[in-house]
Every structure is written in structure tokens, then in C-alpha cells.
Amino acid sequence: MLGAGARPQLIQRKAGLRPTPEDRRVPACPEVPPPVEENVARIVYASQSLIADSVYAQMERIRSSALRHNQPLGVSTALLHQSGWFLQWKEGPGEVLRALMERVARDARHHALRIVHASRGPRLLDGPWSMAIVQCDDAPEAFAQRVALLRRRHEDGCQDEPPAVWRQLSTPLGHPGAERQADPSAFTRVLVCAAQGAGSFELVRWLARRHGQPLVHRRLAGACDLDVATDYVDFPAGERLARVIAMARRGLGVPLARAFLPDYARVLLLLSGEADADLRLVRRVAAACAGRPQAPALLGVGACADIHAPLAQVAHGFGLAYRGVLADSAEPSAAWNAAAPFIH
Ligand SMILES: Cc1cc2nc3c(=O)[nH]c(=O)nc-3n(C[C@H](O)[C@H](O)[C@H](O)COP(=O)(O)O)c2cc1C
């Protein structure tokens, strides 16, 4: 359980405040072992929140209950609060999940639970708890429509994997061009991490300005005192649409963020030129990808040709593809223009 002095920033921060990309005031979460291959029951449900205020404080209470009850039973879970809705993804032994769902369904803090995914498959959440808050103008009715659509598909026996269900409900494609696409999931997703500083957030802000598209702010936290920002922007990129997601380095410590790694075409690494920091970043991404069914290729952006060979060697040692691109990673336009041909 968390002591009062260890309350995460997520709980203390009020909605609408600008997130800080990296918050060094809280201790880092210990390394989590790579996911073990096992088939478990996986459920995703949406429910309408009845919490009138203090959403963060309630999420904190649910977290401490869940860590106490779920962890000994082998249940991992991710909980989102967005636009007056809860979205929860649970994984674990089937009987245990059923009993837990019965208890949670009786909780007066929400109502009208709708299952949108139920399957058996590999465990994708490799830690007991993740929580997320999305700050956006998404109306509760818009969220409700997406839930109804996925619910109908689920009842028709047609369902995507849990990360795709989560993405369609929480972060659907915002760009109007999305409606022109036959398959709304068919768009390129790229994660950006900087070896030092907040260059990934600057790059995403620059892309949003360049394409005149809104920036979406999210915050993520795990079981420990992690509280990190992750912003994204959607924009047209040739025939397809692109989503570029800035992730704070410590965000890779949150199980929900790690579960989405196979979802990305590339991880763009904004290198600093400092060998230790750059190596740490490659190792951090590689550790987060370990044991995943598929891993994104790494695209390292750095101004000096010499820095790429040792990073490529480390990446290959972890079974990851690596391509080095020569550009000033501190300059968003230079970094993006150099990397883009290898992304689309
Ligand atoms: C949306 C939502 C999700 C919840 N998820 C869990 C959960 O995963 N595990 C859990 O033990 N309690 C969860 N709870 C809380 C339970 O409903 C219940 O309040 C709690 O387990 C009671 O245990 P306690 O009295 O020991 O804290 C959730 C509540 C809500 C509103």
C-alpha cells in the first residue's frame, strides 16, 4: 500500500493542468521480469462511472484494493477513467476472474457494465496494476457509441485482441480522414522516446502544429509511484494516417504501455550522443519488448555516424531490428524528416 507521502502525481494532479513529461520527484519502479508464456482468461469491460468528484482519489482506493486482492490470485488489471466511463482490462485464472467480476459489478461507484472482450490467450499485462487518465474533449455519448459498437461486434462473435479493443475505445483515430479508411485500425503507429530530456514531447508538439491537429494528453501509472505523461497526435501521412506517441522513458515501466509495444511499427529513439544514456534507452526498450509475440523495429536518430554501430549490436543481441538515421535529434523537423522515409 502507498503511504500518504508516496501518493503519485497522477492522484494529486488536477485535470487540465499541463503534464510534465518527466517527473523525477518520485522513485522509479523496480524492473519487472519479462512476461511468461501462459494462457489466461482476458476480459475487457466498460462501465459508467458514478463518481461525481475526486476521481483520482477513488482510482487510488481501487488501486490499493486491487493490489491487495488481485496480486495473490495472479490477476493483472488496467483501469482507465475517461469521459465519465471506466474501462477495465483484466487477465488471470478464469474462475478467479469470474468471482472478482461479480464483486466489482456490485460496486456503487459504477453501473451498467458491458463486456466488450472475453477470450483466453497469452497474458499481455505483465504487472499487477496500470491506470490511465485521458484528458480530452471526448463526450460521454461518443464513448458510449464506441462501447455499443464493440459490444455488438463482441455479441456477433467478432473481437479484436485486448490492446486493439482498448485503443478503439480510449484513443480512436481523431482525424476526419479516419472515416475514409475501410479499416480504422490500419494506420501507422510510432512510439518516440528520448535518451535524455523531453525531445519526444517536443517532436509530437511540433507534428501537431505542423499538421494543425490536436495533441492528446494522457497520464499513466503503475503499481509503484510512477506517474508519467504520454501525448499523441494523429495526422495524414500519404495514403495512410499516422499516430505518433511520445512516451516518457519511465512510461516503459507501466505494464499497460509495455502491452502496446507489439502495436507499433517503429520505436523512434531520439539519441543524445552520450553513449551511456543512449545505451540505457536501447536496453530499456529491449527489456520492455522481451517475451512479446512481436517487437517493433528501432529507429535511432543521432547526429554522429559512430553512435549507431554499438547500439545496433545491443539491439540485435536482444533480437530487435535497428536502423540508424543521421540527423540532429534535438531539432524536431530535422529528426522527423530524416526518420519519416523509414516509417511509412
Ligand atoms: C471500476 C472498478 C474496478 C475495480 N477493480 C477492482 C479490482 O480489480 N480488484 C479489486 O479487488 N477491487 C476492485 N474494485 C473495488 C471493488 O469493487 C471493491 O470495492 C473492493 O475489492 C473491496 O475490497 P476492500 O474492501 O478490501 O478494499 C473496483 C471497483 C471499481 C469501481
Ligand as a Chemical Component Dictionary entry (heavy atoms), coordinates in Angstrom:
data_LIG
# 
_chem_comp.id                   LIG 
_chem_comp.type                 NON-POLYMER 
_chem_comp.pdbx_formal_charge   0 
_chem_comp.three_letter_code    LIG 
# 
loop_
_chem_comp_atom.comp_id 
_chem_comp_atom.atom_id 
_chem_comp_atom.alt_atom_id 
_chem_comp_atom.type_symbol 
_chem_comp_atom.charge 
_chem_comp_atom.model_Cartn_x 
_chem_comp_atom.model_Cartn_y 
_chem_comp_atom.model_Cartn_z 
_chem_comp_atom.pdbx_ordinal 
LIG C1  C1  C 0 -14.235 0.219  -11.958 1  
LIG C2  C2  C 0 -13.819 -0.551 -10.738 2  
LIG C3  C3  C 0 -12.845 -1.530 -10.845 3  
LIG C4  C4  C 0 -12.431 -2.257 -9.722  4  
LIG N1  N1  N 0 -11.470 -3.209 -9.850  5  
LIG C5  C5  C 0 -11.094 -3.938 -8.771  6  
LIG C6  C6  C 0 -10.124 -4.964 -8.895  7  
LIG O1  O1  O 0 -9.568  -5.214 -9.963  8  
LIG N2  N2  N 0 -9.802  -5.664 -7.774  9  
LIG C7  C7  C 0 -10.365 -5.409 -6.555  10 
LIG O2  O2  O 0 -10.033 -6.074 -5.586  11 
LIG N3  N3  N 0 -11.277 -4.437 -6.424  12 
LIG C8  C8  C 0 -11.660 -3.699 -7.490  13 
LIG N4  N4  N 0 -12.598 -2.715 -7.346  14 
LIG C9  C9  C 0 -13.106 -2.442 -5.986  15 
LIG C10 C10 C 0 -14.120 -3.490 -5.568  16 
LIG O3  O3  O 0 -15.361 -3.257 -6.185  17 
LIG C11 C11 C 0 -14.294 -3.489 -4.045  18 
LIG O4  O4  O 0 -14.643 -2.199 -3.610  19 
LIG C12 C12 C 0 -13.034 -3.883 -3.324  20 
LIG O5  O5  O 0 -12.463 -5.022 -3.896  21 
LIG C13 C13 C 0 -13.369 -4.140 -1.854  22 
LIG O6  O6  O 0 -12.240 -4.616 -1.203  23 
LIG P1  P1  P 0 -11.676 -3.935 0.126   24 
LIG O7  O7  O 0 -12.869 -3.620 0.992   25 
LIG O8  O8  O 0 -10.785 -4.979 0.703   26 
LIG O9  O9  O 0 -10.934 -2.705 -0.308  27 
LIG C14 C14 C 0 -13.021 -1.989 -8.452  28 
LIG C15 C15 C 0 -14.012 -1.003 -8.362  29 
LIG C16 C16 C 0 -14.406 -0.283 -9.481  30 
LIG C17 C17 C 0 -15.458 0.782  -9.360  31 
# 
loop_
_chem_comp_bond.comp_id 
_chem_comp_bond.atom_id_1 
_chem_comp_bond.atom_id_2 
_chem_comp_bond.value_order 
_chem_comp_bond.pdbx_ordinal 
LIG C1  C2  SING 1  
LIG C2  C3  SING 2  
LIG C2  C16 DOUB 3  
LIG C3  C4  DOUB 4  
LIG C4  N1  SING 5  
LIG C4  C14 SING 6  
LIG N1  C5  DOUB 7  
LIG C5  C6  SING 8  
LIG C5  C8  SING 9  
LIG C6  O1  DOUB 10 
LIG C6  N2  SING 11 
LIG N2  C7  SING 12 
LIG C7  O2  DOUB 13 
LIG C7  N3  SING 14 
LIG N3  C8  DOUB 15 
LIG C8  N4  SING 16 
LIG N4  C9  SING 17 
LIG N4  C14 SING 18 
LIG C9  C10 SING 19 
LIG C10 O3  SING 20 
LIG C10 C11 SING 21 
LIG C11 O4  SING 22 
LIG C11 C12 SING 23 
LIG C12 O5  SING 24 
LIG C12 C13 SING 25 
LIG C13 O6  SING 26 
LIG O6  P1  SING 27 
LIG P1  O7  DOUB 28 
LIG P1  O8  SING 29 
LIG P1  O9  SING 30 
LIG C14 C15 DOUB 31 
LIG C15 C16 SING 32 
LIG C16 C17 SING 33 
# 
